[in-house]
Amino acid sequence: MRRLVRPLDRYVFGEFWKIFVPMALGFPILVEVIDLTDNLAKYLNKNLPKADIALSYLYWLPDSMFMVLPAAVLFATVFSIGGFTRHAEITAAKASGISFFRLIRPVFFGAVLATVIGLIVGALLPSFNAKRADLLQEDRFKGGNERFNFAYASDRGRTYKVTALNVVTGAIEGMAIERKGTGALYPTTILTSQRAQYTPKKGWVLRDGSVHIIADRVGDRVVAFDSLTDRHLRESPAELMATPKNPQNMGYNELGRFIASLERSGGDANVLRVERALKIAVPVTCMVIVMFGAPLATSTQRGGAAYGVGVSLATTIVFLMLIQLTKAIGGKGLIPPDFAAWLPNVAFAIAGGFLLSRVRT
């Protein structure tokens, strides 16, 4: 371990880490302060407890941190390596027989660690966002008595597709419930019903429909019914009026099931496919951005800290613009959605590889 982790490695990693942590936490906190300033009056008018408001912003921290991690890695890379350049520490390392690539190896390790943090944060986002929505009562029924032609992502991988819903009468006209299975022991089921009625005591009673059981090897089975009570259909009419889940509030697997269900019903899921791929692509950007930022940082001595800030901010803006651009292109189906999500990483990796090839080692 002493041969693998030298004092110089600990020093380089420490310089990177002490910049990365304030950036990774500082940017999200700044965003939350601005959002709280804009929305505090609205929350107080809803008579929300102050403790719930404060706790909701704590739950929002991972969400606001997720997209900031690549920028935090870039700032930490540019300022740490830029500092080594300005203080001639890179020159001293080269004079001692340590190449530039060997010197910045701890920075790459820090980027890998940031990628792991990003993947963990991304996995926690759905549950944290759900808790925040509960605290802020965002899913409370806000008016309107009817809703038409919508899909609702429920628990257990179930998706409801409803033609018409009336909250006042508690009635549904045209409903399909899809549940993705895993095989013969847990088959895929598609339940269709011409109409359904809700009562607080009995819940939903579906009428004039059929259940399609799609099992591997066994073959499909269809069972018709006059009336049926689905014990897993627990959502009230008011809850079904809530806005459909944001893709950012779904996990990777849940979003995949929702995409498959939407495509089976003939819907366009290109935008959702891009969103799903971004859940992996954005954390991986932390590793790619180092390839781009490390060689740029060696030239920061020309403008000092101001140059480093300018390079970092400009690169971050370009990266965010690329994500929005490729998301729009992939959502329109002009290029494959998964490739659209990874295109900014590909572009930065090519540019970073070119810049690294020109660095004097």
N, C-alpha and C positions, 0 to 999 in steps of 0.2 A: 504493500500500500504506500509506503514511503517513496518507492521508486515511481509508482504511478501518479501519486498526488504529491507534488513538490510544493515547497513554500510559495514559489512563484504562481503555481496553479491556484492555491488558496487566495493569494493576493488578487489575481485577475478575476476570479469568481466573486470575491468579496466586493470588488469595485463594481462589477456588473450588477450584483444582487442588490446592493444598497441604492442603486438608481432604479432598478426594475420594480422593487416593492413599492416605493412612494408613487411611481407612475401608475402601476397597476391598480392601486387603491385611490390615488388622488384624483385621477380623471373621473372615475365613477362617482366619487363623493361630490365632486364639483357639479356633475350632471344632476345628481339627486338634490343638491341644494337649490339649483336653478328650478328644477321641477317642483320642489316643495314651495318655493316662492310663488310660482305661478298658480298652484292648485290648492294652497292652504285654505283660502277663503271658501272654495267649493267644498272641501272636506268638512270644514267647520259648519257650513250651512246644512250639511247632511247629518249633523249631530254625531259625527263619529268620535269615539273616545280618542283623546290625544295619545294615549299609550298605543292604541291600535294603529294610528297614523305613523308613529315613530317605528313600530315594529314592522309595518308594511314596507318602509324604506330599507330596513335591514334585510328583509327578504328580497328586495329588488336589487341589492348590491351584486349578486352573481350575474344577473341579467345584464346590468350596465357594464360589468367587467368583461363579459365574454368577447365583445367586439373590440375592446380596448387592448387586450393582451398582445396582439401583434405590434401595435403602436408602442406599448410599453417596452417590448423587447427591442424594437428599433431604437428608441430613445436611449435605453441602457447600453446598447451596442455602440451607437455613435458617440455617446459621451464618455464611456469608459475607454474605448480604443482611441478616441480622439484625445483624451487626457494623456494616455500613454505616448501618443505621437508628439504632443506639444512639449512634454517633459523629457523627450528623448529616451524614454524607457524602451520603446521598440528598437531603437538604434542600439541601445546597450544590450538588449537581448540577442540581437543579431550578431553583435560583436562577440558574444559569449557562445556562439554556435547554436542558438535557438532560433528556428525559423519562425516566420510570421504565422504560419498555419499551426505550428505547435504552441505558439504563445496564446493564440485565441481559442485553443481547444476548450478551455473552461467556459468561454462564452457560448460555444455551441452546446456544451452540456447544459448551461443555463437555459438555452432556448428549448432543448428537449424537455427539460423540467417544466418550462412554461407551457409546452404543448400538452403534457400530461395534466397539468392543472386545468388547462382549457377544456380537455375532454371530460374531466371530472365535473367541472362547473357546468358544462353543457348537459351532462346527464342529470344534474340536480335542478336545472332550470324549471322543468314542468311542475315539479312538486312545490318549489318555492314560489313560482308565479301563481299557482293555484291558492296557496295560503295567503298571498298578498291580495288576490282578488276577493277572497273571503273577508279579509280584514277591512278592505275598502268597500265591500258590498257592491262590487262591480257587476255581479250577475243578477242583482235584484231586478225584478220586472219594472221597466221604466215607461210603460204606456204602450198603447197599440194593442189591438185585440185579435189581429189576424196576421198570418204569415204564410207565404206560398212558396212552393218549390225550393225546399232547402234540405240540407243534410246536417245531421247532428252526430258528432262523435261521442259515444258513450264509453262506459267502462267495459272490461272483458273483451276488447277488440270488436265491439258491436257498433254498427253505424246505422242510423235511422235516416231514411229518405222519405220525406212527407210532401204530399201534393198540396194540401191545404189544412191549416190549423186555425181553430177559433177558440180563443181562451175563455170567452164568456160562456159558451155552451159546452166547453170541454170536449169538442168533437174534432175528429180527424177524417178527412176524405182522401183515401189513397195513401197507403203506408207500406214501406218495405224495410225489413230489419235483416241486416246481413251480419253474420258472425264468421270470421275466418277460423277454420279448423287446422288441425295438425296431422290428421290421418284418419284411419278407419275407426279408432277408438274415440276420437274427438273430431267428428266431421264438420265440414263447412255447412252452415244452414242459411237459407234465405227464406224468410217468412214474409208473405205478402198478404195484405188485407185491404178490402175495398173501403172499409170505414172502421172507426174505433171511437169508443166513448169512455170518458173518464169520470169517476166519482171518487171522492176522498176516501170512502170506506173500502171499495173494491179495487180501486186503481183503474188501470186501462183494461177494457174488454174489447178484443178485436173480433170482427165479424166478417163472414163471407170471404174466406181467404184460403191459403194453402201454405204448407211447409215443404220446402225443397231440401232434401238431405243429400249432400254431395260427398260421397265417401270413395276413397281409392279402392279399386279392385272389386268392391261390393257392388258398385253401380249406383246410379241416382235413384232416389225414392221421392215420391210426392204424396203428401197426405192432405186432403182437403178438410176444411172444418167450417161449421156454421158460426161457432163462437169459441174464443180461446182467451185465456188469461195468461200473460207472460209475466212470471214473477220477477224477472230481471228488468222489466220495463217499469222503472220506479220514478222516472222524471215526471213531474207535474206539467200541465200545459204552460204555466208561467215559466218553468225552467226550460222548456223547449223553445220558448220565445227568446231565450238568451242568444247573444251573438255566437256563432260557431267558434270553436276553439281556434286561436291563432296558431299557425304552424310552430312558432317559437315556444308555445306552451305544450307541445307534444314531444314525447321522446322519439328517438330515432325509429324504434320498432313500431310504436303506435302510429307515427306519421306514415310509415310504410304500409301498414294495414289500411289506413284511411285512403292512401293513394290508390291501392289496389281496389278498394271498394268503389272509389269514385270512378276509376277507369272501367270497372265492370258495368257501371250504370251509364257509361257513355260520356262522362265528364272529361274535361281537359285538366290534367294534373301536372303539366309541365312546370308551372311556378312552384308547386309543392315539391316536385322532384329536385328543383334547384335548392329550395330551402333545406331539404333533407341532406343533400350532399354538403351544404355549407356547414352543417353541424360537425363534420369531420374536417372539411377543408380549412375553415378559419383557424382552429387550433394548430393545424399543421403549418399554417403560414408563419408561425413563430420560428420554425426551423428554417424556412425558406428566406425569411426577411433578413436573417443574419448573413446569408451569402451576399445579399445586396448591400447591407449596411456596413459590414466590416471593411471592405475596401474603400467605401466612401469616407469612412471615419479617418482614414490615414491622411486625408487632405484637409481636415478641419483646422489645422494650425494656421491656415491662411486667413480665416475669419474668426477664429476662436469659438467661444460658446455661441455667439450669434449665428455663425455659419452652421454649427451643429443643430441648433434649433430650427433654422430655416430648412435644412436638408430633411430633418425628421418630419416636420410638419408637412412639407411638400410631398414627401413620399407617402405619408399617411393619407393625405387628401387624395392623391392619385389612386392609392389602393382602394379606398372606400368608393371612389367614383367608378373604378373598374368593377367592383362587386355589384354595384347598382346597375351598371351598363350590361354586364354579362347576365345578371339576373333577368333583366328585361328581354335580352336577346334569347336566352334559354326559355323564358316563359312563353315567348311567341313561337317557339319551336324552330327557330332559324338555325340553331345548332343543338346538338344533344344536351338535355338539361344537366346531366352529371358533368359533362365536359365544361359547360358554362360556369358551373360552380368552381371548378378547378383551374379555369383559364387564368385568373389573376396569379395564382401560384406558379403556373407554368411560365407566364411572362416574367415574373420576378426571378424565378430560378434561372432562366436563360440570361437575363440581364446580370444577375449576380455571378453566374458562372463566367461570363465574359469579363466582368470587373475583377474577379478573383484571379483570372489568368494573367492580368496585367499588373498584379501587385508584385513588387520585388520582395522575394522571400528571404 
